[in-house]
C-alpha cells in the first residue's frame, strides 16, 4: 500500500511578455535614450550659441574697423570701398548711414539693401550694438549694427556655414548617442543575463524538481552574491524537506498501523455489541415469554388432577388461553419490529394529522386506558397536513397515549392531565407534536435506553418494551423523528416526547432522520 502519493501541482502565473529582461532593460533603455537625447540637445544648443557668438564677434570687429575708416572718406570713396571690403572679408552686405544724412550707402543693391533699411528702422537709438536675423528665401542672414556719433554701420552675414556646422554636430551627436545606446544595451543584456537570468533559471528548474518531490538535486552555488546566498539557503531547505519527508513517512507508517489496529478494535467492539444485543434480546424474549409459559405449565399440571370440577377446568382453560394470547402478542410485536415493510405496505402521502389524532384518542378511550385522565388536544381543523402513513402514525400516537396513561395511573393523585401541543416550524418545514403528562416522569438512569427493544420501566407483565422501538422505526421511515425532550418537564413535571412530521414530501436526496438523542 503506498504511503505517500505525490501530486503534481500546476501553478498558473500571469503571462509576462518578454520576461524580466524586458521589464528591466526596456525602462533602462528608455531612460538612457532620454538622457542621451537631452545631453545631445544641450550640446547642440551650446554649439549653436557659440557659433552665433563667433559670427557676431566677427561682424562686430569689421563694423568697428569700418566706423573708424568711413567717416574720413568722401562719398565716392565710400561707394568704392564698401563692395571691396565686403568681398575681401566674406561679408554678404555692408552699409553705412551717416548721422547727418538719410541715405544708406550699401555694397549691394536689392533685397539685402531693403532688409538693411528695415533693420535700421527697427533699431533703438539707445543701443550701440544691435543684432537680428532675417530669412531671405532659404538663406538666413545675421544683421549686425554698430552705432557711433558719426553714423551707423550695418553688416549682414550668411549663416549657412553656421547651420551646416550645427547640422553636422547634430548628426554626430545622434550617431554617438545611438552607438553608445547600442553598446550599453548589448553589454547590459549580457551582464544581466549572466548575473540574473542564469541564476534565476537554475533556481527555477531546481524549484520545479522540488515541487515534484525531487529533493536530491541541490543547486550549485552560482556566484558569491545574493543569488549565491539564495542557492545556499535553497540547498539547506532541500535538506530539511528531505528530513521532514522521512519523518512524515515514518508517521504515515505509524498512523497506518494505528488505523489498522483501530479498525480491528472497532470490529471487535461491534462484534461484542452485536453479541450483547443478541443476548439482551434473547433475555428479554425469555423473560417476557417465560412467565406466561410457566403459568401455562402450572395450569396444565392442575388440569391433570381428576378431582377438579368442570367449573375449575373451565377457569384453568380460560387462564391458559389468556397466557397463550399474551405469548402470541409478544411474538407478534417482535415480528413487527424485526420485519422490513415493503413500499406498498408502507406507502407515504399527505394526510390529516388532526383526524388521525382524534381516532387515536377514541381508540384509547375504548380500551379504558384513559379513564380518569384529562386529555388536552391543541390540534384542530386548521392544522396543516403532514407527510407520512396514517395507519402507522396511528400506531405511534396510540402507543404514546397508552404509555402515558399507564404512567399516570401509577400515581395516586386524582388530577391526571395529558397535554398534546403542536407547533409549525417554518424554518425546518416541519410540524412538531409534544406529548406531555404530569406523571412521575422518567429518571435519568433510563433516558439513554428507552428506545432500546425489550427495555421498559413498567412492572413485569405490563409491557414488552417494543412500543417505543417500533415507533422510532416508523417515524424514521416517514422522514420524521421521535425523541424524549424532557424526562421531567419543567412545567408539568412528567415526561415530554416530541414527534416531528414533514410538512411536504422530502426530496429524493434527503436521507431518513437519524436516531434521535434522548434529552433529559
PyMOL commands that set and color helices and strands:
alter all, ss='L'
color gray80, all
select helices_A, chain A and resi 19-70+75-89+111-122+160-211+226-303+310-338+353-367+390-409+444-449+467-477
alter helices_A, ss='H'
color red, helices_A
select strands_A, chain A and resi 93-98+105-106+129-136+139-147+151-158+349-351+374-377+386-388+417-425+430-437+481-486+496-502
alter strands_A, ss='S'
color yellow, strands_A
deselect
rebuild
show_as cartoon
